[in-house]
């Protein structure tokens, strides 16, 4: 076998990225070349390195990006150059995935390979639709069938009439284009027209849809619901055993809703996790990027006199995180923080310090710079006190003015990070947003709002796309949106992830 390169024939799973295997993620994060099908969720491609060569070889009726022999040739060529190649296939590579042909081609070429199983669609779709495939009283066998294996051929290759008497549950892949013919063959073979039957379309995804009925009514029910491929057809008594009680996936409060998150890359995970667990689909449009401050001299001067400050005031979680990073670079010991008291604009900012067991003494009830300043003045501790305001390059002057003019404090400002607008044309999810739209855009700061406004033309929706409402993390962000004639539909009184989730659930569950 060749020691120069390696091909990994990887099952991408059924659609939901979280149902991909740890091994699949590990290989995607390390690959030099990615050769992928159209059934592999685009989210998985975000895991590959920036230098990875990505090759679309997806097949669908009437569309072949590459013929099968050309796909095999592509795998061999890149592996022969010493590259680590991931061949990503929807579901499991050995279940109607033509993996055997690619494996044999690699064998002939002397290329080393590894097979990485994936969760096949029938199992995942059944689980996410609440349809048991087996039952001890009526379903002791499960059959995997395909409506077609060759997209270029019209005729069925499977004689479905012979499966009418097999019993158990039939799981039919790629059967939508031949649905009426398949049903006819099953009935012709003696299967009862009243046997439970179901179709799950786009299974495990936020836009999953299903029908559960009987065999004779299946085609009509599918047309009424406009179900389309990719889909799995299920037929068997076992799937009818739970009735409509298996709707755990579709009954989640945000199921079917699509939200746009605007936070910088790497800062969406907690909010994304919570919303996805409630059924939402997430598009990431990081409208801003956070960069370290270039003023190294000022940072060094402030940290040299850190012990002289009575208060440190933080206007954002980004500022808090960067300050603590710089602090540990300078001192390495949390005790060097000294007696300096901490004030934060909101709970999200305060949470940064709680991770270090540092007490935050002041958080305003409403998260604005004005309220933060007024609450600090109300402590009667500012007269001639040394106050350090830690912020970014887009800080509002109102906080400094109130602390100096009303509180009579001695104020220093330390910008520890810079906020810049991202180029939205380089964002992977932009095309999906423009084509599909969203139910809501969640603005997490005034900077994200300003970036959206400045690049609104590039973010314009195509005809028929869902027009989103605007949601704001707090009054400051809402003010920016309103000043630019954008209507704020939902607002948090405090910039908190948990409150935003609660606000969205309350609104979209009505």
C-alpha positions in Angstrom: 0.0 0.0 0.0 1.1 3.6 -0.6 2.6 5.5 2.3 2.3 8.8 0.6 -1.3 9.7 1.1 -4.5 8.4 2.7 -8.2 8.4 1.8 -10.9 8.4 4.5 -14.3 7.2 3.3 -16.4 9.0 5.9 -20.1 8.8 6.8 -21.4 12.4 7.4 -24.5 11.2 9.2 -28.1 12.0 8.4 -28.0 15.8 8.4 -27.8 17.1 11.9 -24.0 17.9 12.4 -24.2 16.8 16.0 -25.0 13.3 14.8 -21.6 13.1 13.0 -19.0 10.9 14.7 -16.1 12.2 16.7 -13.8 10.4 14.2 -15.5 12.3 11.3 -14.9 15.6 13.0 -11.3 14.8 13.8 -10.5 13.9 10.2 -12.3 16.9 8.8 -10.3 19.2 11.0 -7.0 17.7 9.6 -7.7 17.0 5.9 -5.9 18.5 3.0 -8.7 17.7 0.5 -12.4 17.3 1.0 -14.5 15.5 -1.6 -18.2 15.9 -0.6 -21.7 14.9 -1.6 -24.7 17.2 -1.6 -26.3 15.2 1.2 -23.5 16.1 3.6 -24.6 19.1 5.7 -22.7 22.3 4.6 -22.1 23.0 8.3 -19.6 20.1 8.4 -17.4 21.9 5.9 -16.8 24.7 8.4 -14.7 22.2 10.3 -12.0 21.9 7.6 -8.8 24.0 7.7 -8.7 27.2 5.7 -6.1 25.7 3.3 -8.3 22.6 2.5 -9.2 22.0 -1.1 -13.0 21.4 -1.3 -14.5 19.5 -4.2 -18.2 19.2 -4.8 -19.1 15.9 -6.4 -22.8 15.8 -5.4 -25.3 13.9 -7.4 -29.0 14.4 -7.9 -31.5 13.6 -10.6 -30.3 15.4 -13.7 -27.2 16.8 -12.1 -23.9 15.0 -11.9 -21.0 17.3 -10.9 -18.6 14.4 -11.6 -19.2 10.9 -12.9 -18.4 8.1 -10.5 -15.2 7.1 -12.4 -14.0 10.8 -12.2 -14.7 10.8 -8.5 -12.6 7.7 -8.0 -9.8 9.3 -10.2 -9.9 12.5 -8.1 -9.4 10.5 -4.9 -6.5 8.6 -6.3 -4.8 11.7 -7.8 -4.9 13.7 -4.6 -3.8 10.8 -2.4 -0.9 10.0 -4.7 0.3 13.5 -4.1 0.7 12.7 -0.4 -2.5 14.4 0.7 -4.9 13.4 3.4 -8.2 13.1 1.6 -11.7 12.9 3.2 -14.4 11.5 1.0 -17.6 12.7 2.8 -20.8 10.9 2.1 -24.3 11.4 3.5 -25.4 8.9 6.1 -23.2 5.8 6.2 -20.8 5.2 3.3 -21.7 1.5 3.0 -25.5 2.0 2.9 -26.4 2.9 -0.7 -23.3 5.2 -0.9 -21.2 3.5 -3.6 -18.4 3.2 -1.2 -17.6 -0.3 -2.4 -16.7 1.1 -5.8 -14.4 3.8 -4.4 -12.8 1.3 -2.0 -12.0 -1.1 -4.9 -10.6 1.8 -7.0 -8.3 2.7 -4.2 -7.2 -0.9 -3.8 -6.3 -1.1 -7.5 -4.3 2.1 -7.2 -2.5 1.0 -4.1 -3.9 3.8 -2.0 -4.4 3.3 1.8 -7.8 4.0 3.1 -10.0 3.9 6.2 -13.8 3.4 6.4 -15.5 5.7 9.0 -19.2 4.6 9.6 -21.9 7.1 9.9 -25.5 7.2 11.3 -27.6 6.1 8.4 -30.7 8.1 7.5 -33.3 5.5 8.1 -32.2 5.0 11.8 -31.9 8.7 12.4 -35.1 9.8 10.7 -37.1 7.2 12.5 -35.7 8.3 15.8 -36.2 12.1 15.2 -39.8 11.4 13.9 -40.6 9.1 16.9 -41.3 6.1 14.6 -40.1 2.8 16.2 -38.7 0.5 13.6 -39.1 -2.6 15.7 -41.6 -3.8 18.3 -41.6 -7.2 20.1 -45.2 -7.8 19.1 -45.2 -6.9 15.5 -41.8 -6.0 14.1 -38.9 -8.3 14.4 -37.2 -7.5 11.1 -36.0 -4.3 9.4 -35.3 -4.1 5.7 -33.3 -1.3 4.0 -34.4 -0.9 0.3 -33.7 1.7 -2.3 -36.1 3.2 -4.8 -33.3 3.6 -7.3 -29.5 3.0 -7.4 -28.9 4.5 -10.8 -30.3 8.0 -11.3 -30.1 7.6 -15.0 -32.5 4.7 -15.1 -36.3 4.9 -15.0 -37.2 1.4 -13.9 -37.3 0.1 -10.4 -34.4 -2.3 -9.7 -36.1 -3.8 -6.6 -39.1 -6.0 -7.0 -41.2 -4.5 -4.2 -44.0 -6.9 -4.6 -41.8 -9.6 -3.1 -41.3 -7.6 0.1 -45.1 -7.3 0.7 -45.0 -10.6 2.7 -41.6 -10.1 4.4 -43.1 -8.4 7.4 -41.3 -6.1 9.8 -40.5 -2.6 8.7 -39.5 -1.5 5.3 -37.1 1.5 5.1 -37.0 2.8 1.6 -34.3 5.2 0.6 -34.5 7.4 -2.5 -38.1 6.5 -3.1 -39.9 9.8 -3.6 -39.7 9.9 -7.4 -41.1 6.4 -7.6 -43.5 6.5 -4.7 -46.7 5.6 -6.4 -45.0 2.8 -8.3 -43.5 1.4 -5.1 -46.9 1.6 -3.3 -48.6 -0.1 -6.2 -46.1 -3.0 -6.2 -46.5 -3.5 -2.4 -50.3 -3.6 -2.8 -50.0 -5.9 -5.8 -47.9 -8.3 -3.7 -50.6 -8.5 -1.1 -49.6 -5.9 1.5 -52.6 -4.5 3.4 -53.6 -0.9 2.3 -54.2 -0.1 6.0 -50.7 -0.9 7.2 -49.0 2.1 8.9 -46.8 4.1 6.6 -44.8 7.3 6.9 -42.5 9.7 5.1 -39.8 11.8 6.8 -38.4 14.6 4.7 -35.2 16.4 5.6 -34.9 14.2 8.7 -33.0 15.5 11.8 -32.8 19.0 10.4 -34.7 22.1 11.7 -37.0 21.9 8.7 -37.9 18.2 9.1 -41.4 17.4 8.0 -43.3 14.1 8.1 -46.6 12.4 7.4 -47.9 9.4 9.2 -50.8 7.6 7.6 -51.5 4.2 5.9 -50.1 2.8 2.8 -53.0 3.5 0.5 -53.1 7.1 1.5 -49.4 7.8 1.6 -48.9 9.3 -1.8 -51.9 11.7 -1.4 -50.8 12.7 2.1 -47.2 13.4 0.8 -48.5 15.6 -2.0 -50.7 17.6 0.4 -47.7 18.3 2.6 -45.5 19.0 -0.4 -42.9 16.6 0.9 -39.7 16.3 -1.2 -36.4 14.5 -1.3 -34.3 13.8 0.5 -36.7 11.6 2.4 -37.1 8.1 3.8 -40.3 6.1 3.3 -41.3 3.7 6.2 -43.9 0.9 6.0 -44.7 -1.5 8.8 -46.9 -2.1 11.8 -44.2 -1.1 14.3 -44.2 2.5 13.3 -47.9 2.8 14.1 -47.5 1.7 17.7 -46.9 5.1 19.2 -49.5 7.1 17.2 -48.8 10.8 17.4 -46.9 10.6 20.7 -43.4 10.6 19.1 -43.3 14.3 18.2 -40.5 15.1 20.6 -38.4 16.8 17.9 -41.0 18.9 16.2 -42.8 19.9 19.4 -39.8 21.9 20.7 -40.7 25.6 21.1 -38.5 27.1 18.4 -38.8 24.2 15.9 -38.8 25.4 12.3 -37.5 28.9 13.2 -34.3 30.3 11.7 -32.3 32.9 13.6 -29.2 34.9 12.5 -26.5 35.4 15.1 -24.2 38.4 14.5 -21.5 37.9 17.1 -17.9 37.6 16.2 -16.4 34.2 15.2 -16.0 32.0 18.2 -18.5 33.9 20.4 -21.8 32.3 19.4 -21.4 28.9 20.8 -23.4 29.3 24.1 -26.4 31.1 22.5 -26.3 28.8 19.4 -26.3 25.7 21.7 -29.3 26.9 23.7 -31.4 27.9 20.6 -30.6 24.8 18.7 -31.6 22.6 21.7 -35.0 24.4 21.5 -35.4 23.5 17.8 -34.0 26.5 16.0 -31.9 26.6 12.9 -28.9 29.0 13.2 -27.2 31.0 10.6 -23.9 32.7 11.6 -23.3 36.2 10.2 -20.4 37.5 12.3 -20.8 41.2 11.4 -17.9 42.4 13.5 -14.4 41.1 14.3 -12.5 41.7 17.5 -8.8 42.6 17.3 -6.3 43.2 20.1 -5.4 46.8 20.8 -2.2 48.1 19.1 -1.4 50.6 21.9 1.1 48.4 23.7 2.7 51.4 25.4 -0.6 52.6 27.1 -1.4 49.1 28.2 2.0 48.7 29.8 1.6 52.0 31.6 -1.8 51.2 33.0 -0.7 47.7 34.2 2.4 49.3 35.9 0.1 51.3 38.0 -2.8 48.8 38.4 -2.6 48.9 42.2 -3.5 52.7 42.3 -7.0 52.2 40.9 -10.1 52.2 43.2 -12.6 51.0 40.5 -12.3 49.2 37.2 -15.3 49.6 34.9 -16.0 47.3 32.1 -18.4 48.1 29.2 -18.4 44.8 27.4 -17.5 41.1 27.8 -14.9 41.5 25.0 -13.1 44.1 27.0 -13.3 42.0 30.1 -11.9 38.9 28.4 -9.0 40.8 26.8 -8.2 42.7 30.0 -7.9 39.4 31.9 -5.7 37.9 29.1 -3.4 40.9 29.3 -3.5 40.8 33.1 -2.2 37.3 33.3 0.5 38.0 30.7 1.7 40.9 32.9 1.3 39.3 36.4 0.4 35.6 36.2 -1.1 35.8 39.7 -4.7 36.7 40.4 -3.6 38.2 43.8 -2.0 41.1 41.9 -5.5 42.4 41.1 -5.4 44.0 44.6 -8.3 45.8 46.2 -9.6 47.3 43.0 -13.5 47.1 42.9 -15.2 45.9 39.7 -18.3 47.4 37.9 -19.8 45.8 34.8 -22.4 47.0 32.3 -24.2 43.7 32.4 -24.4 40.1 33.4 -22.5 38.8 30.4 -19.6 41.0 31.2 -19.7 40.1 34.9 -19.6 36.4 34.1 -16.1 36.8 32.8 -14.9 37.8 36.3 -16.9 35.2 38.2 -15.0 32.5 36.3 -11.9 33.8 38.3 -13.9 34.0 41.6 -13.7 37.8 41.4 -16.6 39.6 42.9 -18.4 42.2 40.7 -19.8 44.9 43.0 -21.9 46.8 40.7 -24.2 45.9 37.7 -26.9 48.4 36.7 -30.5 47.1 36.4 -30.7 48.4 32.8 -27.5 47.8 30.8 -26.6 51.2 29.4 -23.5 53.3 29.9 -25.6 56.1 31.5 -27.1 53.7 34.1 -23.7 52.2 34.8 -22.3 55.7 35.4 -25.3 56.9 37.5 -25.1 53.8 39.7 -21.4 54.3 40.3 -22.0 57.9 41.3 -24.7 56.8 43.7 -22.1 54.7 45.6 -20.6 58.0 46.9 -17.1 56.5 46.4 -15.9 58.4 43.4 -14.8 61.8 44.7 -11.1 62.0 43.8 -11.1 58.2 43.2 -9.0 56.7 40.5 -11.2 54.9 38.0 -10.1 52.8 35.1 -12.6 52.3 32.2 -11.7 49.3 30.1 -13.3 49.4 26.7 -12.8 49.1 23.0 -12.1 51.7 20.3 -15.8 52.5 19.8 -16.5 53.6 23.4 -19.1 56.3 24.0 -17.8 59.4 26.0 -20.9 59.6 28.2 -19.5 57.3 30.8 -16.3 59.3 31.2 -18.2 62.6 31.3 -20.6 61.5 34.1 -17.9 60.0 36.2 -15.7 63.1 35.9 -18.3 65.9 35.9 -20.8 64.5 38.5 -18.8 61.9 40.4 -15.6 64.0 40.4 -13.5 60.9 39.7 -10.1 60.8 38.1 -10.7 58.7 35.0 -8.3 56.8 32.8 -9.6 55.0 29.7 -7.9 51.8 28.5 -9.0 50.5 25.0 -7.9 46.8 25.1 -9.5 45.8 21.8 -10.6 47.2 18.5 -13.9 46.5 16.8 -13.9 46.3 13.0 -16.7 45.5 10.6 -16.5 42.1 8.9 -16.8 41.9 5.1 -20.1 40.1 4.8 -19.4 38.9 1.3 -16.8 36.6 2.8 -19.2 35.0 5.3 -20.1 31.3 4.4 -23.7 31.6 5.5 -24.4 34.8 3.5 -25.9 32.9 0.5 -28.2 30.9 2.7 -29.4 34.0 4.4 -30.1 35.9 1.1 -31.9 32.9 -0.4 -33.9 31.7 2.6 -34.0 34.7 4.9 -34.7 34.2 8.6 -37.3 34.7 11.3 -35.1 37.0 13.4 -31.7 38.7 13.4 -30.2 39.0 16.8 -28.0 42.1 17.3 -25.7 41.7 20.2 -24.1 45.2 20.2 -24.4 48.6 18.5 -21.3 47.6 16.5 -23.2 44.7 14.9 -26.1 46.9 14.2 -23.9 49.5 12.5 -22.1 46.9 10.4 -25.5 45.5 9.2 -26.6 49.0 8.3 -23.4 49.8 6.4 -23.6 46.6 4.4 -27.3 46.3 4.0 -27.1 46.2 0.2 -24.9 43.1 0.4 -27.4 41.5 2.9 -30.5 42.2 0.8 -32.8 39.2 0.5 -33.9 37.4 -2.7 -37.5 37.4 -3.7 -39.5 35.0 -1.6 -37.1 34.8 1.3 -38.4 35.1 4.9 -38.1 38.7 6.1 -36.7 38.8 9.7 -37.7 40.8 12.7 -34.9 42.7 14.5 -34.0 41.6 18.1 -31.7 43.6 20.3 -29.5 42.5 23.3 -30.2 45.8 25.1 -31.3 49.4 25.1 -28.0 50.7 23.6 -28.2 48.4 20.6 -31.9 49.2 20.2 -31.1 52.9 20.2 -28.6 52.4 17.3 -31.1 50.4 15.3 -33.9 52.9 15.8 -31.7 55.9 14.9 -31.2 54.2 11.6 -35.0 53.6 11.0 -35.0 49.9 11.8 -37.9 48.7 13.9 -36.8 46.7 17.0 -39.4 44.0 17.7 -37.8 42.3 20.7 -35.4 43.6 23.3 -33.6 42.4 26.4 -33.5 44.8 29.3 -30.2 43.2 30.2 -27.7 41.8 27.6 -28.0 38.2 28.8 -28.0 35.1 26.7 -30.6 33.5 29.0 -32.9 36.5 28.7 -32.6 36.6 24.9 -33.6 32.9 24.7 -36.6 33.5 27.0 -37.7 36.5 24.9 -37.5 34.5 21.7 -39.4 31.6 23.2 -42.1 33.8 24.5 -42.5 35.6 21.2 -42.4 32.6 18.8 -44.4 30.2 21.0 -47.4 32.5 21.0 
